[in-house]
Amino acid sequence: MGDHDRTEQTLTLLARRGAYELLLAMHMRGGTASFAQIAAESPRPIDLLRAMAVEGFVIGLRGGTLDTDPRGDTHFCLTGKGEAIFGHLLRLRRWMASRTPPAARSIER
């Protein structure tokens, strides 16, 4: 897979509904969250966790695979790559918010 294809695959993953919320749920808890905490913040968390693990953004705290559905108390953590990508997403969201005209911001709330 070429760099362009890999970048496209990563961007497609990050654009999926719930991807930002999944990363945010983990970030807000110091980089580690239980499956129950992640599921409360992100729709379809199992599919997203599996895809993010493949990309190297998250890992299970105790290792292993995601071939079976995790229990609510199973913990996951952001990898260095996951923390870096979330930092980029956070800065991008802040930049986009700063570019939104004030009238549009009040409508979005």
N, CA, C and O of each residue as an XYZ file, in Angstrom:
436
protein
N       0.848     -1.167      0.000
C       0.000      0.000      0.000
C       0.895      1.232      0.000
O       1.814      1.338      0.812
N       0.626      2.162     -0.912
C       1.409      3.380     -1.009
C       1.044      4.377      0.072
O       0.026      4.239      0.751
N       1.901      5.395      0.224
C       1.657      6.430      1.230
C       0.317      7.133      1.016
O      -0.402      7.418      1.974
N      -0.012      7.409     -0.239
C      -1.275      8.088     -0.527
C      -2.465      7.231     -0.084
O      -3.402      7.731      0.539
N      -2.416      5.945     -0.411
C      -3.505      5.037     -0.031
C      -3.613      4.922      1.480
O      -4.714      4.894      2.030
N      -2.476      4.856      2.147
C      -2.452      4.748      3.608
C      -3.037      6.004      4.251
O      -3.812      5.919      5.204
N      -2.664      7.156      3.727
C      -3.203      8.424      4.239
C      -4.705      8.483      4.019
O      -5.453      8.887      4.909
N      -5.143      8.083      2.843
C      -6.579      8.072      2.526
C      -7.335      7.149      3.476
O      -8.418      7.495      3.948
N      -6.775      5.990      3.754
C      -7.396      5.026      4.666
C      -7.499      5.622      6.078
O      -8.534      5.493      6.730
N      -6.445      6.262      6.540
C      -6.435      6.878      7.872
C      -7.456      8.001      7.958
O      -8.202      8.085      8.933
N      -7.497      8.864      6.949
C      -8.457      9.973      6.950
C      -9.894      9.463      6.907
O     -10.775     10.033      7.552
N     -10.131      8.409      6.161
C     -11.470      7.812      6.107
C     -11.871      7.280      7.470
O     -13.016      7.447      7.890
N     -10.944      6.645      8.162
C     -11.216      6.148      9.515
C     -11.529      7.302     10.457
O     -12.509      7.249     11.201
N     -10.717      8.327     10.431
C     -10.909      9.452     11.349
C     -12.176     10.240     11.044
O     -12.690     10.941     11.916
N     -12.685     10.136      9.828
C     -13.923     10.824      9.458
C     -15.173     10.031      9.840
O     -16.288     10.547      9.762
N     -14.985      8.783     10.250
C     -16.147      7.962     10.617
C     -16.853      8.530     11.843
O     -16.221      9.062     12.755
N     -18.161      8.406     11.842
C     -18.978      8.865     12.959
C     -18.516      8.157     14.237
O     -18.467      6.928     14.295
N     -18.184      8.936     15.241
C     -17.786      8.407     16.535
C     -16.285      8.281     16.741
O     -15.839      8.040     17.863
N     -15.491      8.441     15.680
C     -14.041      8.277     15.822
C     -13.447      9.348     16.733
O     -12.664      9.036     17.630
N     -13.813     10.594     16.509
C     -13.296     11.672     17.349
C     -13.743     11.463     18.795
O     -12.950     11.637     19.720
N     -14.995     11.095     18.990
C     -15.531     10.891     20.337
C     -14.813      9.748     21.059
O     -14.576      9.823     22.265
N     -14.472      8.700     20.326
C     -13.729      7.596     20.922
C     -12.373      8.067     21.420
O     -11.990      7.787     22.556
N     -11.654      8.777     20.575
C     -10.342      9.292     20.976
C     -10.465     10.301     22.113
O      -9.638     10.320     23.025
N     -11.491     11.135     22.058
C     -11.720     12.122     23.114
C     -12.022     11.443     24.443
O     -11.513     11.870     25.480
N     -12.834     10.398     24.433
C     -13.163      9.668     25.663
C     -11.901      9.144     26.334
O     -11.784      9.178     27.559
N     -10.971      8.667     25.543
C      -9.725      8.149     26.093
C      -8.823      9.295     26.547
O      -8.219      9.230     27.618
N      -8.736     10.333     25.738
C      -7.888     11.485     26.065
C      -8.327     12.137     27.382
O      -7.494     12.491     28.216
N      -9.632     12.288     27.556
C     -10.162     12.955     28.752
C      -9.904     12.158     30.032
O     -10.049     12.685     31.135
N      -9.530     10.917     29.884
C      -9.257     10.052     31.028
C      -7.767      9.707     31.114
O      -7.396      8.648     31.620
N      -6.943     10.589     30.627
C      -5.508     10.385     30.707
C      -4.959      9.396     29.705
O      -3.844      8.901     29.875
N      -5.719      9.095     28.660
C      -5.249      8.183     27.628
C      -5.723      6.762     27.786
O      -5.466      5.932     26.914
N      -6.417      6.449     28.883
C      -6.906      5.098     29.143
C      -8.373      5.156     29.547
O      -8.763      5.965     30.389
N      -9.184      4.291     28.940
C     -10.603      4.250     29.284
C     -11.112      2.821     29.166
O     -10.589      2.018     28.394
N     -12.134      2.524     29.943
C     -12.759      1.207     29.849
C     -13.668      1.171     28.621
O     -14.051      2.208     28.081
N     -13.997     -0.030     28.202
C     -14.889     -0.161     27.065
C     -16.238      0.493     27.372
O     -16.830      1.122     26.495
N     -16.727      0.353     28.600
C     -18.000      0.968     28.982
C     -17.929      2.493     28.850
O     -18.884      3.112     28.382
N     -16.825      3.096     29.251
C     -16.669      4.551     29.139
C     -16.611      4.980     27.676
O     -17.201      5.992     27.296
N     -15.907      4.218     26.870
C     -15.803      4.524     25.440
C     -17.165      4.373     24.776
O     -17.572      5.224     23.986
N     -17.873      3.286     25.098
C     -19.176      3.026     24.491
C     -20.198      4.101     24.849
O     -21.116      4.362     24.072
N     -20.051      4.720     26.005
C     -20.966      5.793     26.411
C     -20.769      7.052     25.574
O     -21.677      7.877     25.477
N     -19.609      7.206     24.976
C     -19.274      8.412     24.220
C     -19.304      8.238     22.705
O     -19.463      9.217     21.977
N     -19.156      7.026     22.230
C     -18.964      6.796     20.804
C     -19.902      5.706     20.280
O     -19.979      4.624     20.861
N     -20.620      5.989     19.179
C     -21.455      4.944     18.587
C     -20.594      3.877     17.908
O     -19.530      4.181     17.369
N     -21.051      2.653     17.938
C     -20.364      1.511     17.317
C     -18.901      1.409     17.750
O     -18.013      1.333     16.901
N     -18.645      1.405     19.043
C     -17.255      1.443     19.512
C     -16.431      0.209     19.167
O     -15.218      0.322     18.995
N     -17.043     -0.952     19.062
C     -16.253     -2.157     18.773
C     -15.611     -2.056     17.397
O     -14.415     -2.302     17.247
N     -16.405     -1.694     16.388
C     -15.857     -1.553     15.031
C     -14.763     -0.494     14.983
O     -13.726     -0.691     14.350
N     -14.999      0.629     15.655
C     -14.003      1.702     15.664
C     -12.738      1.292     16.412
O     -11.630      1.569     15.955
N     -12.897      0.640     17.549
C     -11.712      0.185     18.298
C     -10.876     -0.765     17.464
O      -9.649     -0.671     17.445
N     -11.540     -1.679     16.775
C     -10.804     -2.628     15.929
C     -10.035     -1.888     14.833
O      -8.857     -2.163     14.602
N     -10.703     -0.953     14.163
C     -10.051     -0.206     13.086
C      -8.915      0.660     13.629
O      -7.864      0.777     12.999
N      -9.126      1.265     14.795
C      -8.083      2.115     15.376
C      -6.901      1.283     15.866
O      -5.760      1.743     15.832
N      -7.166      0.081     16.314
C      -6.071     -0.804     16.712
C      -5.234     -1.196     15.499
O      -4.006     -1.244     15.576
N      -5.895     -1.474     14.386
C      -5.180     -1.816     13.155
C      -4.284     -0.656     12.726
O      -3.164     -0.875     12.264
N      -4.768      0.569     12.876
C      -3.982      1.760     12.511
C      -2.888      2.068     13.530
O      -2.005      2.883     13.267
N      -2.945      1.420     14.687
C      -1.931      1.660     15.714
C      -2.240      2.842     16.619
O      -1.340      3.371     17.272
N      -3.522      3.272     16.668
C      -3.908      4.400     17.508
C      -4.250      3.983     18.934
O      -4.072      4.769     19.865
N      -4.736      2.763     19.116
C      -5.111      2.264     20.440
C      -4.623      0.831     20.612
O      -4.393      0.109     19.641
N      -4.473      0.444     21.866
C      -4.150     -0.949     22.194
C      -4.947     -1.340     23.426
O      -5.362     -0.492     24.216
N      -5.151     -2.638     23.573
C      -5.763     -3.136     24.797
C      -4.732     -3.055     25.902
O      -3.559     -3.360     25.691
N      -5.166     -2.646     27.070
C      -4.232     -2.482     28.189
C      -3.538     -3.791     28.541
O      -2.375     -3.796     28.946
N      -4.246     -4.885     28.387
C      -3.663     -6.198     28.688
C      -3.241     -6.955     27.431
O      -2.971     -8.155     27.479
N      -3.187     -6.246     26.315
C      -2.799     -6.901     25.072
C      -3.943     -7.732     24.518
O      -5.107     -7.481     24.832
N      -3.622     -8.702     23.711
C      -4.646     -9.553     23.140
C      -5.235     -8.966     21.875
O      -4.750     -7.970     21.339
N      -6.295     -9.609     21.412
C      -6.929     -9.177     20.177
C      -8.341     -8.688     20.468
O      -8.847     -8.811     21.583
N      -8.945     -8.144     19.460
C     -10.342     -7.727     19.558
C     -11.219     -8.665     18.731
O     -12.238     -8.254     18.176
N     -10.800     -9.948     18.656
C     -11.594    -10.932     17.919
C     -12.922    -11.200     18.612
O     -13.909    -11.541     17.960
N     -12.948    -11.047     19.919
C     -14.198    -11.182     20.668
C     -14.578     -9.807     21.202
O     -13.732     -8.925     21.348
N     -15.850     -9.643     21.485
C     -16.312     -8.359     22.011
C     -15.757     -8.147     23.419
O     -15.811     -9.051     24.253
N     -15.224     -6.955     23.679
C     -14.665     -6.682     25.005
C     -15.769     -6.513     26.046
O     -16.890     -6.118     25.727
N     -15.432     -6.818     27.284
C     -16.356     -6.584     28.402
C     -16.294     -5.113     28.765
O     -15.377     -4.401     28.355
N     -17.258     -4.667     29.524
C     -17.333     -3.265     29.920
C     -16.127     -2.785     30.698
O     -15.756     -1.614     30.615
N     -15.505     -3.693     31.467
C     -14.360     -3.291     32.286
C     -13.018     -3.491     31.590
O     -11.968     -3.278     32.196
N     -13.046     -3.901     30.321
C     -11.811     -4.034     29.548
C     -11.282     -2.640     29.224
O     -12.021     -1.789     28.728
N     -10.017     -2.412     29.502
C      -9.426     -1.084     29.298
C      -8.579     -1.025     28.029
O      -7.914     -1.984     27.638
N      -8.640      0.150     27.412
C      -7.866      0.444     26.213
C      -7.097      1.729     26.444
O      -7.514      2.581     27.228
N      -5.974      1.865     25.760
C      -5.209      3.100     25.913
C      -4.721      3.594     24.548
O      -4.532      2.831     23.601
N      -4.532      4.898     24.505
C      -3.981      5.525     23.307
C      -2.504      5.183     23.205
O      -1.791      5.164     24.209
N      -2.058      4.919     22.018
C      -0.626      4.752     21.779
C      -0.036      6.147     21.564
O      -0.773      7.132     21.525
N       1.268      6.234     21.427
C       1.892      7.514     21.098
C       1.344      8.056     19.791
O       1.115      9.258     19.658
N       1.135      7.176     18.833
C       0.568      7.576     17.538
C      -0.865      8.082     17.715
O      -1.262      9.063     17.087
N      -1.639      7.407     18.574
C      -3.009      7.832     18.841
C      -3.063      9.181     19.530
O      -3.908     10.017     19.209
N      -2.158      9.393     20.480
C      -2.098     10.692     21.159
C      -1.726     11.794     20.170
O      -2.289     12.887     20.212
N      -0.790     11.507     19.295
C      -0.362     12.505     18.309
C      -1.491     12.841     17.349
O      -1.729     14.014     17.061
N      -2.190     11.827     16.850
C      -3.263     12.094     15.898
C      -4.398     12.838     16.578
O      -5.013     13.709     15.963
N      -4.695     12.513     17.851
C      -5.736     13.247     18.552
C      -5.332     14.702     18.755
O      -6.168     15.599     18.637
N      -4.075     14.943     19.057
C      -3.593     16.318     19.194
C      -3.796     17.110     17.915
O      -4.191     18.275     17.962
N      -3.526     16.486     16.769
C      -3.747     17.148     15.481
C      -5.234     17.426     15.262
O      -5.610     18.511     14.818
N      -6.073     16.444     15.574
C      -7.518     16.635     15.401
C      -8.049     17.744     16.304
O      -8.884     18.549     15.890
N      -7.562     17.776     17.527
C      -7.996     18.801     18.469
C      -7.601     20.201     17.971
O      -8.409     21.129     18.016
N      -6.378     20.342     17.506
C      -5.941     21.632     16.969
C      -6.745     22.014     15.727
O      -7.081     23.184     15.538
N      -7.049     21.045     14.895
C      -7.846     21.307     13.699
C      -9.255     21.764     14.081
O      -9.778     22.709     13.491
N      -9.867     21.106     15.054
C     -11.213     21.515     15.505
C     -11.188     22.921     16.089
O     -12.094     23.714     15.833
N     -10.172     23.234     16.861
C     -10.063     24.582     17.434
C      -9.858     25.621     16.331
O     -10.451     26.700     16.370
N      -9.024     25.295     15.358
C      -8.790     26.217     14.253
C     -10.082     26.431     13.469
O     -10.413     27.563     13.114
N     -10.811     25.353     13.197
C     -12.066     25.477     12.459
C     -13.079     26.317     13.241
O     -13.798     27.126     12.655
N     -13.134     26.127     14.544
C     -14.054     26.912     15.378
C     -13.679     28.384     15.344
O     -14.558     29.246     15.357
N     -12.393     28.685     15.301
C     -11.961     30.088     15.274
C     -12.261     30.743     13.935
O     -12.345     31.969     13.850
N     -12.421     29.951     12.903
C     -12.689     30.465     11.559
C     -14.176     30.644     11.297
O     -14.557     31.291     10.322
N     -15.025     30.081     12.155
C     -16.467     30.170     11.979
C     -16.935     31.573     12.360
O     -16.574     32.070     13.427
N     -17.721     32.207     11.521
C     -18.228     33.545     11.863
C     -19.061     33.490     13.148
O     -19.742     32.494     13.395
N     -19.017     34.542     13.967
C     -19.749     34.548     15.243
C     -21.224     34.202     15.104
O     -21.758     33.498     15.961
N     -21.902     34.665     14.068
C     -23.325     34.368     13.890
C     -23.544     32.865     13.717
O     -24.509     32.315     14.249
N     -22.666     32.204     12.983
C     -22.795     30.765     12.748
C     -22.525     29.984     14.030
O     -23.150     28.948     14.259
N     -21.608     30.460     14.868
C     -21.321     29.781     16.138
C     -22.554     29.749     17.023
O     -22.834     28.727     17.649
N     -23.297     30.848     17.088
C     -24.476     30.874     17.949
C     -25.568     29.962     17.404
O     -26.355     29.426     18.185
N     -25.640     29.771     16.101
C     -26.616     28.866     15.491
C     -26.260     27.424     15.812
O     -27.157     26.618     16.057
N     -24.965     27.069     15.819
C     -24.514     25.695     16.050
C     -24.783     25.236     17.477
O     -24.921     24.035     17.710
N     -24.860     26.124     18.410
C     -25.076     25.728     19.808
C     -26.459     25.290     19.966
O     -26.866     24.910     21.064
